[in-house]
């Protein structure tokens, strides 16, 4: 990033919050490595952000194409990919049109649940049909339910310091509200001179089960190819990864 002492731009702040909240998540990386092991050519990483998965795979010899709707995050991916077989494009995954076909398409961190219900999920699944090689595999991570409360200690904030600015993001309790799972974080930004600002950040995940996703995928021509589990950590909930295979 800029390395300057002034206030971060909106684009810079987006990258720093993304890094603080998502960059440290590693529990799913062994699964993406395993799925990539026998793949030739590029792996398509949907919702790539600043490159958490794409860069990890590229460092292990797997070329990757990252796609994200945020131009700032894709720019950061390019900045971090120097010398690595990684490229990124700015696009909405639901409307992604590419000439290439991929043996492996991954959608980590509940990307598909950010879309507004079955109709928009189906838009993405249709894109995946067109993006996969005939026997390629798509791997989509979902959270099937809100974990029940425990007596564990409350989570610590995710913290990142850049140029004297401290980004602190505290996970708050997720809750089911209407037809969504609301995930909230308290973002606090501390300036180098000690000024504190804060805001509540919220994302909505649409409920989806592995069975529902497999049924919707079958309707557009994808075949169920198994499920994998990414176990919960002290900082992150676990997820189910639904594997779907392209038409023969």
Buried (B, 14 or more C-beta within 10 A) or exposed (E): BEEEEEEBEEBBBBBBBBBBBBBEBEBBBEBBBEBBEEBEBBBBBBBBBBBBBBBBBBEEEBBBBBBBBBEBBBBBBBEBBEEBBBBBEBBEBBEBEBEEBBBBBBBBBBBBBBBEEBEBBBBBBBBBBEBBBEEBBBBBBBBBEBEEEEEEEEEEBBBBEBBEBBBBBBBBEBEEEEEBBBBBBBBBBBBEEEEEEEEEEEBBBBBBEBEBBBEBBEEBBBBBBEBBEBEEEEEBBBBBBBBBBBEE
